[in-house]
Amino acid sequence: MSGVGKVVCVTGGSGYIASWLVKLLLQRGYTVKASVRNPNDPKKTEHLVALDGAKERLRLFKANLLEEGSFDSAIIGCDGVFHTASPVIHSANDPQADIIEPAVKGTLNVLRSCAKASSVKRVVITSSMTAVFENDKPLTSDVVVDETWFSDPDFCERTKNWYAASKTLAEKAAWDFAKENKIDLVIIHPGVVFGPLIQPTINLSVKLLLEQVNGPETYPNTVLPFVDVRDVGNSHIEAFEVDSANGRYCLAGHVAHIFELLKLFQHLYPSLNIPQKCEDNKPLVPKFQVSDLKARSLGINFIPLEVCLRDTIESLKEKGLYNI
C-alpha cells in the first residue's frame, strides 16, 4: 500500500467526494486527518469512523472555512492536503456571502495553513468543470473542452451561475497564492458526480437526477459532463502520488444530454417514468466533448455511465433513501 507511513489531510471530510477520498486513502494505508465543521455531530462522522482502517488511522478535526488558522492543527505534519470543502449551493439570497466568499476565503485559509506546514509536499484541490467551460464560447459537437479552458466569472455572474463563479474565483485565488508561496498545487475538475454514497444523506447532484423522474412533465435541454465519484477519489490520490502530475485535470468520463441520461436510467429501472418533452420545445442541444488525455495520464479508466447510475441507485436503496 503506497500510503503506509504517510499522513494527509482531507478538508470537508464528511462530504460526498471527501468520504470516498477518505475511504480510498485508508485502503491505501494512509493516516488521514479529516476536517469537519462539527466532529460531535454523528450524522457527519459516523460513516467515516465506520470505514475500514478508521479506528487506527483516521483523526477528525474541527475547522471552519471562514476562520483563518482553523485548519492549522489538521494540516501540521501532513505530507499532502486534499481540499474538498466548499459550498455546493446553486442559489442563495446573498450569493456573495453564502457561496462565493466561503469558497474563495476557505480556499485561501486552507492554503495559508499549508504554507505554514513545511511537511506539505503537494496540495490537491477539488474544483469543478463549471470552472472550465462556463464562458461565451459555443459548445457545439466539434468542440473539445480541455484544461486550457477557463470559465469567465463575469459571464457566470451575468447568468447567475453562482456556483460556477465561486469555483472559478476560488481557483484563480488558489493559483495566485500557490505561485506567491511556492506551493506545489494540482486542481481536479470533476463534471457532475454520481456513484454510490458513503454518507447517510443524498447529495445535491444525485438529488437533481432523482428530481427528473416520476413527476416532471419536461426535461431540461442541457448537456453535461458526468463522472463517477470513485474515479474522482482515485484521481485525487493519483494527482498526489504521481510525481509528474501538474496543473489542472478535467474529469468527465461521459458527456450526455439529460434526456439521454434519463433514458438510460429508465432502461435500468423500467418502472421509472421519465418526461418525454423538452422544456423549450427546441432541438436537443448538441453534445460537446471533453478531452480525457490528462486524466488518463493519471491511470484513470472511467467507470461506464450505466454502471455508475446503477450503483448510485442500488446504494440509495440499500440506505433506504430511495424506493423503486
Contacts in CASP RR format, 6 or more apart in sequence:
PFRMAT RR
TARGET T0000
AUTHOR 0000-0000-0000
METHOD contacts of the structure
MODEL  1
MSGVGKVVCVTGGSGYIASWLVKLLLQRGYTVKASVRNPNDPKKTEHLVA
LDGAKERLRLFKANLLEEGSFDSAIIGCDGVFHTASPVIHSANDPQADII
EPAVKGTLNVLRSCAKASSVKRVVITSSMTAVFENDKPLTSDVVVDETWF
SDPDFCERTKNWYAASKTLAEKAAWDFAKENKIDLVIIHPGVVFGPLIQP
TINLSVKLLLEQVNGPETYPNTVLPFVDVRDVGNSHIEAFEVDSANGRYC
LAGHVAHIFELLKLFQHLYPSLNIPQKCEDNKPLVPKFQVSDLKARSLGI
NFIPLEVCLRDTIESLKEKGLYNI
1 27 0 8 1.000
1 28 0 8 1.000
1 29 0 8 1.000
2 28 0 8 1.000
2 29 0 8 1.000
2 241 0 8 1.000
3 25 0 8 1.000
3 28 0 8 1.000
3 29 0 8 1.000
3 30 0 8 1.000
4 29 0 8 1.000
4 30 0 8 1.000
5 29 0 8 1.000
5 30 0 8 1.000
5 31 0 8 1.000
6 29 0 8 1.000
6 30 0 8 1.000
6 31 0 8 1.000
6 79 0 8 1.000
6 80 0 8 1.000
7 30 0 8 1.000
7 31 0 8 1.000
7 32 0 8 1.000
7 33 0 8 1.000
7 77 0 8 1.000
7 78 0 8 1.000
7 79 0 8 1.000
7 80 0 8 1.000
8 25 0 8 1.000
8 30 0 8 1.000
8 31 0 8 1.000
8 32 0 8 1.000
8 33 0 8 1.000
8 78 0 8 1.000
8 79 0 8 1.000
8 80 0 8 1.000
8 81 0 8 1.000
8 82 0 8 1.000
8 240 0 8 1.000
9 32 0 8 1.000
9 33 0 8 1.000
9 34 0 8 1.000
9 35 0 8 1.000
9 71 0 8 1.000
9 74 0 8 1.000
9 75 0 8 1.000
9 78 0 8 1.000
9 80 0 8 1.000
9 81 0 8 1.000
9 82 0 8 1.000
10 18 0 8 1.000
10 21 0 8 1.000
10 22 0 8 1.000
10 25 0 8 1.000
10 32 0 8 1.000
10 33 0 8 1.000
10 34 0 8 1.000
10 35 0 8 1.000
10 82 0 8 1.000
10 84 0 8 1.000
11 18 0 8 1.000
11 34 0 8 1.000
11 35 0 8 1.000
11 63 0 8 1.000
11 71 0 8 1.000
11 74 0 8 1.000
11 81 0 8 1.000
11 82 0 8 1.000
11 83 0 8 1.000
11 84 0 8 1.000
11 85 0 8 1.000
11 110 0 8 1.000
12 18 0 8 1.000
12 34 0 8 1.000
12 35 0 8 1.000
12 36 0 8 1.000
12 37 0 8 1.000
12 63 0 8 1.000
12 84 0 8 1.000
12 85 0 8 1.000
13 19 0 8 1.000
13 21 0 8 1.000
13 22 0 8 1.000
13 34 0 8 1.000
13 35 0 8 1.000
13 36 0 8 1.000
13 48 0 8 1.000
13 84 0 8 1.000
13 85 0 8 1.000
14 34 0 8 1.000
14 36 0 8 1.000
14 44 0 8 1.000
14 45 0 8 1.000
14 47 0 8 1.000
14 48 0 8 1.000
14 199 0 8 1.000
15 84 0 8 1.000
15 199 0 8 1.000
15 203 0 8 1.000
16 193 0 8 1.000
16 197 0 8 1.000
16 198 0 8 1.000
16 199 0 8 1.000
16 203 0 8 1.000
16 205 0 8 1.000
16 206 0 8 1.000
16 229 0 8 1.000
17 84 0 8 1.000
17 126 0 8 1.000
17 190 0 8 1.000
17 193 0 8 1.000
17 229 0 8 1.000
17 232 0 8 1.000
17 233 0 8 1.000
18 34 0 8 1.000
18 82 0 8 1.000
18 84 0 8 1.000
18 85 0 8 1.000
19 47 0 8 1.000
19 48 0 8 1.000
19 197 0 8 1.000
19 198 0 8 1.000
19 199 0 8 1.000
20 198 0 8 1.000
20 229 0 8 1.000
20 230 0 8 1.000
20 232 0 8 1.000
20 233 0 8 1.000
21 82 0 8 1.000
21 84 0 8 1.000
21 233 0 8 1.000
21 236 0 8 1.000
21 237 0 8 1.000
22 32 0 8 1.000
22 34 0 8 1.000
22 48 0 8 1.000
22 51 0 8 1.000
22 54 0 8 1.000
22 58 0 8 1.000
23 51 0 8 1.000
23 52 0 8 1.000
23 198 0 8 1.000
24 230 0 8 1.000
24 233 0 8 1.000
24 234 0 8 1.000
24 237 0 8 1.000
25 32 0 8 1.000
25 237 0 8 1.000
26 32 0 8 1.000
26 51 0 8 1.000
26 52 0 8 1.000
26 53 0 8 1.000
26 54 0 8 1.000
26 57 0 8 1.000
26 58 0 8 1.000
27 52 0 8 1.000
28 237 0 8 1.000
29 57 0 8 1.000
30 57 0 8 1.000
31 57 0 8 1.000
31 58 0 8 1.000
31 59 0 8 1.000
32 57 0 8 1.000
32 58 0 8 1.000
32 59 0 8 1.000
33 59 0 8 1.000
33 61 0 8 1.000
33 74 0 8 1.000
33 75 0 8 1.000
33 78 0 8 1.000
34 48 0 8 1.000
34 58 0 8 1.000
34 59 0 8 1.000
34 60 0 8 1.000
34 61 0 8 1.000
34 74 0 8 1.000
35 60 0 8 1.000
35 61 0 8 1.000
35 62 0 8 1.000
35 63 0 8 1.000
35 71 0 8 1.000
35 74 0 8 1.000
35 85 0 8 1.000
36 44 0 8 1.000
36 45 0 8 1.000
36 60 0 8 1.000
36 61 0 8 1.000
36 62 0 8 1.000
36 63 0 8 1.000
37 44 0 8 1.000
37 62 0 8 1.000
37 63 0 8 1.000
37 64 0 8 1.000
38 44 0 8 1.000
38 62 0 8 1.000
39 45 0 8 1.000
39 60 0 8 1.000
39 61 0 8 1.000
39 62 0 8 1.000
43 200 0 8 1.000
43 201 0 8 1.000
45 60 0 8 1.000
46 200 0 8 1.000
47 198 0 8 1.000
47 199 0 8 1.000
47 200 0 8 1.000
48 54 0 8 1.000
48 58 0 8 1.000
48 60 0 8 1.000
49 55 0 8 1.000
49 58 0 8 1.000
49 60 0 8 1.000
51 58 0 8 1.000
51 198 0 8 1.000
61 71 0 8 1.000
61 73 0 8 1.000
61 74 0 8 1.000
62 70 0 8 1.000
63 70 0 8 1.000
63 71 0 8 1.000
63 74 0 8 1.000
63 85 0 8 1.000
64 70 0 8 1.000
65 85 0 8 1.000
65 86 0 8 1.000
65 102 0 8 1.000
65 103 0 8 1.000
65 105 0 8 1.000
65 106 0 8 1.000
65 109 0 8 1.000
65 110 0 8 1.000
66 101 0 8 1.000
66 102 0 8 1.000
66 105 0 8 1.000
66 106 0 8 1.000
66 109 0 8 1.000
67 109 0 8 1.000
68 109 0 8 1.000
68 112 0 8 1.000
69 109 0 8 1.000
69 112 0 8 1.000
69 113 0 8 1.000
70 109 0 8 1.000
71 109 0 8 1.000
71 110 0 8 1.000
71 113 0 8 1.000
72 113 0 8 1.000
72 116 0 8 1.000
72 117 0 8 1.000
74 113 0 8 1.000
75 81 0 8 1.000
75 110 0 8 1.000
75 113 0 8 1.000
75 114 0 8 1.000
75 116 0 8 1.000
75 117 0 8 1.000
75 120 0 8 1.000
76 113 0 8 1.000
76 116 0 8 1.000
76 117 0 8 1.000
76 119 0 8 1.000
77 117 0 8 1.000
77 119 0 8 1.000
77 120 0 8 1.000
78 117 0 8 1.000
78 119 0 8 1.000
78 120 0 8 1.000
79 119 0 8 1.000
79 120 0 8 1.000
79 121 0 8 1.000
80 120 0 8 1.000
80 121 0 8 1.000
80 122 0 8 1.000
80 123 0 8 1.000
80 124 0 8 1.000
80 240 0 8 1.000
81 110 0 8 1.000
81 114 0 8 1.000
81 120 0 8 1.000
81 122 0 8 1.000
81 123 0 8 1.000
81 124 0 8 1.000
82 123 0 8 1.000
82 124 0 8 1.000
82 125 0 8 1.000
82 126 0 8 1.000
82 236 0 8 1.000
82 240 0 8 1.000
83 107 0 8 1.000
83 110 0 8 1.000
83 111 0 8 1.000
83 123 0 8 1.000
83 124 0 8 1.000
83 125 0 8 1.000
83 126 0 8 1.000
84 126 0 8 1.000
85 106 0 8 1.000
85 110 0 8 1.000
86 102 0 8 1.000
86 103 0 8 1.000
86 106 0 8 1.000
86 107 0 8 1.000
86 126 0 8 1.000
86 166 0 8 1.000
86 167 0 8 1.000
86 170 0 8 1.000
87 98 0 8 1.000
87 99 0 8 1.000
87 102 0 8 1.000
87 103 0 8 1.000
87 163 0 8 1.000
87 166 0 8 1.000
88 163 0 8 1.000
88 203 0 8 1.000
88 204 0 8 1.000
89 98 0 8 1.000
89 99 0 8 1.000
89 162 0 8 1.000
89 163 0 8 1.000
89 204 0 8 1.000
90 161 0 8 1.000
90 162 0 8 1.000
90 163 0 8 1.000
90 204 0 8 1.000
91 160 0 8 1.000
91 162 0 8 1.000
92 98 0 8 1.000
92 99 0 8 1.000
92 162 0 8 1.000
95 160 0 8 1.000
95 162 0 8 1.000
95 165 0 8 1.000
99 162 0 8 1.000
99 163 0 8 1.000
99 165 0 8 1.000
99 166 0 8 1.000
100 162 0 8 1.000
100 165 0 8 1.000
100 166 0 8 1.000
100 169 0 8 1.000
102 166 0 8 1.000
103 166 0 8 1.000
103 167 0 8 1.000
103 169 0 8 1.000
103 170 0 8 1.000
104 166 0 8 1.000
104 169 0 8 1.000
104 170 0 8 1.000
104 173 0 8 1.000
106 170 0 8 1.000
107 125 0 8 1.000
107 170 0 8 1.000
107 173 0 8 1.000
107 174 0 8 1.000
108 173 0 8 1.000
108 174 0 8 1.000
108 177 0 8 1.000
110 123 0 8 1.000
111 123 0 8 1.000
111 174 0 8 1.000
111 177 0 8 1.000
111 178 0 8 1.000
111 181 0 8 1.000
111 183 0 8 1.000
112 177 0 8 1.000
114 120 0 8 1.000
114 123 0 8 1.000
114 183 0 8 1.000
115 177 0 8 1.000
115 181 0 8 1.000
115 183 0 8 1.000
120 183 0 8 1.000
121 184 0 8 1.000
122 184 0 8 1.000
122 185 0 8 1.000
122 186 0 8 1.000
122 239 0 8 1.000
122 240 0 8 1.000
122 245 0 8 1.000
123 178 0 8 1.000
123 183 0 8 1.000
123 184 0 8 1.000
123 185 0 8 1.000
123 186 0 8 1.000
124 185 0 8 1.000
124 186 0 8 1.000
124 187 0 8 1.000
124 188 0 8 1.000
124 236 0 8 1.000
124 239 0 8 1.000
124 240 0 8 1.000
125 171 0 8 1.000
125 174 0 8 1.000
125 185 0 8 1.000
125 186 0 8 1.000
125 187 0 8 1.000
125 188 0 8 1.000
126 188 0 8 1.000
126 190 0 8 1.000
126 232 0 8 1.000
126 236 0 8 1.000
127 167 0 8 1.000
127 170 0 8 1.000
127 171 0 8 1.000
127 187 0 8 1.000
127 188 0 8 1.000
127 189 0 8 1.000
127 248 0 8 1.000
128 163 0 8 1.000
128 164 0 8 1.000
128 167 0 8 1.000
128 189 0 8 1.000
128 190 0 8 1.000
128 191 0 8 1.000
129 145 0 8 1.000
129 189 0 8 1.000
129 190 0 8 1.000
129 191 0 8 1.000
129 192 0 8 1.000
129 225 0 8 1.000
129 250 0 8 1.000
129 251 0 8 1.000
129 252 0 8 1.000
129 290 0 8 1.000
130 151 0 8 1.000
130 156 0 8 1.000
130 161 0 8 1.000
130 163 0 8 1.000
130 164 0 8 1.000
130 167 0 8 1.000
130 168 0 8 1.000
130 191 0 8 1.000
131 150 0 8 1.000
131 151 0 8 1.000
131 164 0 8 1.000
131 167 0 8 1.000
131 168 0 8 1.000
131 170 0 8 1.000
131 171 0 8 1.000
131 189 0 8 1.000
132 145 0 8 1.000
132 147 0 8 1.000
132 149 0 8 1.000
132 150 0 8 1.000
132 151 0 8 1.000
132 189 0 8 1.000
132 248 0 8 1.000
132 250 0 8 1.000
133 139 0 8 1.000
133 145 0 8 1.000
133 149 0 8 1.000
133 151 0 8 1.000
133 288 0 8 1.000
134 151 0 8 1.000
134 152 0 8 1.000
134 155 0 8 1.000
134 156 0 8 1.000
134 159 0 8 1.000
134 161 0 8 1.000
134 164 0 8 1.000
134 168 0 8 1.000
135 149 0 8 1.000
135 150 0 8 1.000
135 151 0 8 1.000
135 152 0 8 1.000
135 155 0 8 1.000
136 152 0 8 1.000
136 155 0 8 1.000
137 143 0 8 1.000
137 149 0 8 1.000
139 145 0 8 1.000
139 223 0 8 1.000
139 285 0 8 1.000
139 286 0 8 1.000
139 288 0 8 1.000
140 286 0 8 1.000
140 288 0 8 1.000
141 286 0 8 1.000
141 287 0 8 1.000
141 288 0 8 1.000
141 289 0 8 1.000
143 288 0 8 1.000
143 289 0 8 1.000
144 288 0 8 1.000
144 289 0 8 1.000
144 290 0 8 1.000
144 291 0 8 1.000
145 225 0 8 1.000
145 250 0 8 1.000
145 252 0 8 1.000
145 288 0 8 1.000
145 289 0 8 1.000
145 290 0 8 1.000
145 291 0 8 1.000
146 250 0 8 1.000
146 290 0 8 1.000
146 291 0 8 1.000
146 293 0 8 1.000
146 294 0 8 1.000
147 189 0 8 1.000
147 247 0 8 1.000
147 248 0 8 1.000
147 249 0 8 1.000
147 250 0 8 1.000
147 291 0 8 1.000
147 294 0 8 1.000
150 168 0 8 1.000
151 164 0 8 1.000
151 167 0 8 1.000
151 168 0 8 1.000
152 168 0 8 1.000
153 165 0 8 1.000
153 168 0 8 1.000
153 169 0 8 1.000
153 172 0 8 1.000
156 162 0 8 1.000
156 164 0 8 1.000
156 165 0 8 1.000
156 168 0 8 1.000
157 165 0 8 1.000
171 187 0 8 1.000
174 185 0 8 1.000
174 187 0 8 1.000
175 185 0 8 1.000
175 187 0 8 1.000
177 183 0 8 1.000
178 184 0 8 1.000
178 185 0 8 1.000
185 247 0 8 1.000
186 239 0 8 1.000
186 240 0 8 1.000
186 245 0 8 1.000
186 246 0 8 1.000
186 247 0 8 1.000
186 248 0 8 1.000
186 249 0 8 1.000
187 247 0 8 1.000
187 248 0 8 1.000
187 249 0 8 1.000
188 232 0 8 1.000
188 235 0 8 1.000
188 236 0 8 1.000
188 239 0 8 1.000
188 248 0 8 1.000
188 249 0 8 1.000
188 251 0 8 1.000
189 248 0 8 1.000
189 249 0 8 1.000
189 250 0 8 1.000
189 251 0 8 1.000
190 227 0 8 1.000
190 232 0 8 1.000
190 235 0 8 1.000
190 251 0 8 1.000
190 252 0 8 1.000
191 224 0 8 1.000
191 225 0 8 1.000
191 226 0 8 1.000
191 227 0 8 1.000
191 251 0 8 1.000
191 252 0 8 1.000
192 205 0 8 1.000
192 208 0 8 1.000
192 224 0 8 1.000
192 225 0 8 1.000
192 226 0 8 1.000
192 227 0 8 1.000
193 203 0 8 1.000
193 205 0 8 1.000
193 226 0 8 1.000
193 227 0 8 1.000
193 228 0 8 1.000
193 229 0 8 1.000
193 232 0 8 1.000
194 205 0 8 1.000
194 206 0 8 1.000
194 209 0 8 1.000
194 226 0 8 1.000
194 227 0 8 1.000
194 228 0 8 1.000
194 229 0 8 1.000
194 308 0 8 1.000
194 309 0 8 1.000
194 312 0 8 1.000
195 206 0 8 1.000
195 228 0 8 1.000
195 229 0 8 1.000
195 230 0 8 1.000
195 308 0 8 1.000
195 309 0 8 1.000
195 311 0 8 1.000
195 312 0 8 1.000
195 315 0 8 1.000
196 229 0 8 1.000
196 230 0 8 1.000
196 311 0 8 1.000
196 312 0 8 1.000
196 314 0 8 1.000
196 315 0 8 1.000
197 203 0 8 1.000
197 206 0 8 1.000
197 312 0 8 1.000
197 315 0 8 1.000
197 316 0 8 1.000
197 319 0 8 1.000
197 321 0 8 1.000
200 319 0 8 1.000
201 321 0 8 1.000
202 210 0 8 1.000
202 316 0 8 1.000
202 321 0 8 1.000
202 322 0 8 1.000
206 312 0 8 1.000
206 316 0 8 1.000
209 261 0 8 1.000
209 265 0 8 1.000
209 312 0 8 1.000
210 322 0 8 1.000
212 219 0 8 1.000
212 258 0 8 1.000
212 262 0 8 1.000
212 274 0 8 1.000
212 275 0 8 1.000
213 262 0 8 1.000
213 265 0 8 1.000
213 266 0 8 1.000
213 272 0 8 1.000
213 273 0 8 1.000
213 274 0 8 1.000
214 272 0 8 1.000
214 273 0 8 1.000
215 273 0 8 1.000
215 275 0 8 1.000
216 275 0 8 1.000
217 275 0 8 1.000
217 277 0 8 1.000
218 275 0 8 1.000
218 277 0 8 1.000
218 278 0 8 1.000
218 279 0 8 1.000
219 258 0 8 1.000
219 259 0 8 1.000
219 262 0 8 1.000
219 274 0 8 1.000
219 275 0 8 1.000
219 277 0 8 1.000
219 278 0 8 1.000
219 279 0 8 1.000
220 258 0 8 1.000
220 279 0 8 1.000
221 257 0 8 1.000
221 258 0 8 1.000
221 278 0 8 1.000
221 279 0 8 1.000
221 280 0 8 1.000
221 282 0 8 1.000
221 284 0 8 1.000
221 285 0 8 1.000
222 257 0 8 1.000
222 258 0 8 1.000
222 285 0 8 1.000
223 255 0 8 1.000
223 256 0 8 1.000
223 257 0 8 1.000
223 258 0 8 1.000
223 285 0 8 1.000
223 286 0 8 1.000
223 287 0 8 1.000
223 288 0 8 1.000
224 255 0 8 1.000
224 256 0 8 1.000
224 258 0 8 1.000
225 250 0 8 1.000
225 252 0 8 1.000
225 253 0 8 1.000
225 254 0 8 1.000
225 255 0 8 1.000
225 290 0 8 1.000
226 252 0 8 1.000
226 253 0 8 1.000
226 254 0 8 1.000
226 255 0 8 1.000
226 256 0 8 1.000
226 261 0 8 1.000
226 305 0 8 1.000
226 308 0 8 1.000
227 251 0 8 1.000
227 252 0 8 1.000
227 253 0 8 1.000
227 254 0 8 1.000
227 302 0 8 1.000
228 253 0 8 1.000
228 302 0 8 1.000
228 303 0 8 1.000
228 307 0 8 1.000
228 308 0 8 1.000
228 311 0 8 1.000
230 303 0 8 1.000
231 251 0 8 1.000
231 253 0 8 1.000
231 300 0 8 1.000
231 302 0 8 1.000
231 303 0 8 1.000
232 251 0 8 1.000
234 300 0 8 1.000
235 249 0 8 1.000
235 251 0 8 1.000
235 295 0 8 1.000
235 298 0 8 1.000
235 300 0 8 1.000
238 245 0 8 1.000
238 298 0 8 1.000
238 299 0 8 1.000
238 300 0 8 1.000
239 245 0 8 1.000
239 249 0 8 1.000
239 298 0 8 1.000
242 298 0 8 1.000
245 298 0 8 1.000
248 294 0 8 1.000
249 294 0 8 1.000
249 295 0 8 1.000
249 298 0 8 1.000
250 290 0 8 1.000
250 291 0 8 1.000
250 292 0 8 1.000
250 294 0 8 1.000
250 295 0 8 1.000
251 295 0 8 1.000
251 300 0 8 1.000
252 290 0 8 1.000
252 292 0 8 1.000
253 290 0 8 1.000
253 292 0 8 1.000
253 295 0 8 1.000
253 302 0 8 1.000
253 305 0 8 1.000
254 302 0 8 1.000
254 305 0 8 1.000
255 287 0 8 1.000
255 288 0 8 1.000
255 289 0 8 1.000
255 290 0 8 1.000
256 264 0 8 1.000
256 287 0 8 1.000
256 305 0 8 1.000
257 284 0 8 1.000
257 285 0 8 1.000
257 287 0 8 1.000
259 278 0 8 1.000
259 284 0 8 1.000
261 305 0 8 1.000
261 309 0 8 1.000
262 274 0 8 1.000
262 275 0 8 1.000
263 274 0 8 1.000
264 305 0 8 1.000
264 306 0 8 1.000
264 309 0 8 1.000
265 272 0 8 1.000
265 274 0 8 1.000
265 309 0 8 1.000
266 272 0 8 1.000
266 273 0 8 1.000
266 274 0 8 1.000
268 306 0 8 1.000
268 309 0 8 1.000
268 310 0 8 1.000
268 313 0 8 1.000
269 313 0 8 1.000
269 324 0 8 1.000
271 324 0 8 1.000
272 324 0 8 1.000
278 284 0 8 1.000
292 300 0 8 1.000
292 302 0 8 1.000
295 302 0 8 1.000
313 322 0 8 1.000
313 324 0 8 1.000
316 322 0 8 1.000
317 323 0 8 1.000
317 324 0 8 1.000
END
